[in-house]
Amino acid sequence: MDITKTDEKTVETAPEPKTEGSSEVEAATEATVERDAQAEPAEPADDASDDDSLDDDELAAETSTGVGAGGAAVVSAALGAVALTGTWTGKVVSERETLMGQISSQSAPPAQQISEIYGDAWHSTALVNGVFALLALVTAVLVLVLARPDRPVWVRAVALGGAVLGGLGLLLSVGTYFDLFLSLPTTGS
C-alpha cells in the first residue's frame, strides 16, 4: 500500500486487482500526487510584500547591536574625564600663552606681566578643557536622546556618566575662565 502525504483526506482501501491498463494510470496518478505534494502553495502578491517589509524591519532590529551607541557613550565618558584632568593640547596652548606673555610684557608693569604671563595661560587651559567638556556633554546627550529602549542598560549608564563628567568639567572650566574660584594674584602697588 502506498501512503503519500497530501492536503486531501485519504482513505485507505483494499488493493484493487491489477489489470493491464491500470499500472499506467496508477503510475501517472502517483507522479501527479508526488508533484502536488512537493509544490508549495503560492501566497498572494499583497501578503508577500507585507511579509517582506516586516522581515526587513525585523532583520534590521536584530542586526542592530548598538555598537555605535556604546562606542559614543564610552567616548563621552572619556572626554568628560579628560576635561576634568586636562589635556596635552591644553598644556601646549598654556605654554604658548606663557611664552607670548613673556615676550610681550618685558617692560610692562607687574600687574600686566602677571596677567599676560599667567592669566592668559590659565584662561587658555580653561578654554581648551571647556571645549572637551562641551564635546563630552553633547555626545552623551545625543546618545541618551537617540538611544532606543532595546539598547543595553550599560550604554545609557555610561552615557549618563559622560554627561555628568562633561557637565562638571564645563562648570569648572567656566568658573576657571572667569576667575570665579580663584583670582589672579595682584601686586602690592
C-alpha positions as CSV (number, residue, x, y, z in Angstrom):
1,M,0.0,0.0,0.0
2,D,1.4,3.4,-1.0
3,I,0.8,6.2,1.5
4,T,1.8,9.7,0.5
5,K,1.1,12.9,2.3
6,T,-1.3,15.3,0.6
7,D,-3.6,18.1,1.7
8,E,-6.6,15.9,0.9
9,K,-8.0,13.3,3.2
10,T,-7.1,9.9,2.1
11,V,-8.9,6.8,2.8
12,E,-7.1,3.5,2.9
13,T,-8.7,1.0,0.7
14,A,-8.0,-2.6,-0.1
15,P,-5.7,-3.0,-3.1
16,E,-7.6,-3.4,-6.3
17,P,-6.8,-6.3,-8.6
18,K,-4.4,-5.1,-11.3
19,T,-5.3,-5.1,-14.9
20,E,-3.2,-4.4,-17.9
21,G,-4.1,-0.6,-18.2
22,S,-4.3,0.1,-14.5
23,S,-0.5,0.1,-14.0
24,E,-0.1,3.1,-16.4
25,V,-2.9,5.0,-14.7
26,E,-1.5,4.2,-11.3
27,A,2.0,5.5,-12.3
28,A,0.6,8.7,-13.7
29,T,-1.5,9.3,-10.6
30,E,1.4,8.7,-8.2
31,A,3.6,11.1,-10.2
32,T,0.8,13.8,-10.0
33,V,0.4,13.3,-6.3
34,E,4.1,13.5,-5.7
35,R,4.4,16.6,-7.8
36,D,1.5,18.3,-5.9
37,A,2.9,17.3,-2.5
38,Q,6.3,18.8,-3.4
39,A,4.8,22.1,-4.7
40,E,4.2,24.7,-2.1
41,P,1.0,26.8,-2.3
42,A,1.6,30.3,-3.7
43,E,0.9,33.2,-1.5
44,P,-1.0,36.2,-2.8
45,A,1.2,39.1,-4.0
46,D,-0.1,41.6,-1.4
47,D,0.7,39.4,1.5
48,A,4.2,38.6,0.2
49,S,5.1,42.3,0.0
50,D,3.8,42.9,3.6
51,D,5.9,40.0,4.9
52,D,9.0,41.2,3.1
53,S,8.7,44.7,4.7
54,L,8.2,43.1,8.1
55,D,11.1,40.8,7.6
56,D,13.4,43.7,6.6
57,D,12.3,45.7,9.7
58,E,12.8,42.7,12.0
59,L,16.2,41.9,10.3
60,A,17.4,45.5,10.9
61,A,16.3,45.3,14.5
62,E,18.1,42.0,15.0
63,T,21.3,43.1,13.3
64,S,21.5,46.5,15.1
65,T,23.5,45.7,18.1
66,G,24.1,49.2,19.4
67,V,27.8,49.2,18.9
68,G,27.8,52.8,17.7
69,A,25.8,54.0,20.7
70,G,28.0,52.1,23.1
71,G,31.2,53.5,21.5
72,A,29.8,57.0,21.6
73,A,28.9,56.5,25.3
74,V,32.4,55.4,26.1
75,V,33.8,58.4,24.1
76,S,31.7,60.8,26.0
77,A,32.8,59.4,29.4
78,A,36.5,59.6,28.3
79,L,36.1,63.2,27.0
80,G,34.5,64.1,30.3
81,A,37.4,62.6,32.3
82,V,39.9,64.3,30.0
83,A,38.1,67.7,30.5
84,L,38.5,67.3,34.3
85,T,42.1,66.2,34.3
86,G,43.5,68.4,31.5
87,T,44.9,67.5,28.1
88,W,48.2,67.7,26.3
89,T,46.6,70.2,23.9
90,G,45.7,72.4,26.9
91,K,49.2,72.2,28.2
92,V,50.7,73.2,24.8
93,V,48.3,76.1,24.5
94,S,49.1,77.2,28.0
95,E,52.8,77.1,27.4
96,R,52.4,79.1,24.2
97,E,50.4,81.8,26.0
98,T,53.1,81.9,28.8
99,L,55.8,82.4,26.2
100,M,53.8,85.0,24.3
101,G,53.2,86.8,27.6
102,Q,56.9,86.8,28.5
103,I,57.8,88.2,25.1
104,S,55.2,91.0,25.1
105,S,55.4,92.1,28.7
106,Q,59.2,92.6,29.2
107,S,58.9,96.3,30.0
108,A,55.2,96.2,31.2
109,P,54.2,97.0,34.8
110,P,54.0,94.0,37.2
111,A,50.2,93.6,37.1
112,Q,50.2,93.4,33.3
113,Q,53.0,90.9,33.4
114,I,51.1,88.7,35.8
115,S,48.0,88.9,33.6
116,E,49.8,88.2,30.3
117,I,52.2,85.5,31.6
118,Y,49.9,83.6,34.0
119,G,46.4,84.8,33.4
120,D,46.2,84.2,29.7
121,A,47.8,80.8,30.1
122,W,45.3,79.9,32.8
123,H,42.4,81.1,30.7
124,S,43.6,79.2,27.7
125,T,43.8,76.0,29.6
126,A,40.3,76.5,30.9
127,L,39.1,77.2,27.4
128,V,40.6,74.0,26.0
129,N,39.2,71.9,28.9
130,G,35.8,73.6,28.4
131,V,35.8,72.6,24.7
132,F,36.5,69.0,25.7
133,A,33.8,69.1,28.4
134,L,31.3,70.5,25.9
135,L,32.1,67.8,23.4
136,A,31.6,65.2,26.2
137,L,28.3,66.7,27.2
138,V,26.9,67.0,23.7
139,T,28.0,63.4,22.8
140,A,26.4,62.0,26.0
141,V,23.2,63.9,25.5
142,L,22.9,62.6,21.9
143,V,23.5,59.0,23.0
144,L,20.8,59.4,25.7
145,V,18.3,61.1,23.4
146,L,18.8,58.8,20.4
147,A,19.3,55.5,22.3
148,R,16.4,53.2,21.7
149,P,14.9,51.3,24.7
150,D,16.2,48.0,23.4
151,R,19.8,49.1,23.9
152,P,21.8,47.5,26.7
153,V,21.5,49.3,30.0
154,W,25.2,49.9,30.2
155,V,25.1,52.2,27.2
156,R,22.7,54.5,28.9
157,A,24.7,54.3,32.2
158,V,28.0,55.1,30.6
159,A,26.4,58.0,28.6
160,L,24.9,59.3,31.8
161,G,28.3,59.2,33.4
162,G,29.8,61.0,30.4
163,A,27.1,63.7,30.7
164,V,27.8,64.2,34.4
165,L,31.6,64.4,33.9
166,G,31.1,66.7,30.9
167,G,28.7,69.0,32.9
168,L,31.1,69.1,35.8
169,G,34.1,69.8,33.5
170,L,32.1,72.6,31.8
171,L,31.2,74.1,35.1
172,L,34.8,74.0,36.4
173,S,36.1,75.4,33.1
174,V,33.7,78.3,33.0
175,G,34.5,79.1,36.7
176,T,38.2,79.0,36.0
177,Y,38.0,81.1,32.8
178,F,36.0,83.8,34.5
179,D,38.1,83.6,37.7
180,L,35.1,82.6,39.9
181,F,37.1,80.1,42.0
182,L,40.5,81.8,42.3
183,S,41.5,85.2,41.0
184,L,44.9,86.2,39.6
185,P,47.4,87.3,42.2
186,T,47.8,91.1,42.5
187,T,50.8,93.2,43.1
188,G,51.1,95.3,46.2
189,S,51.4,98.6,44.5
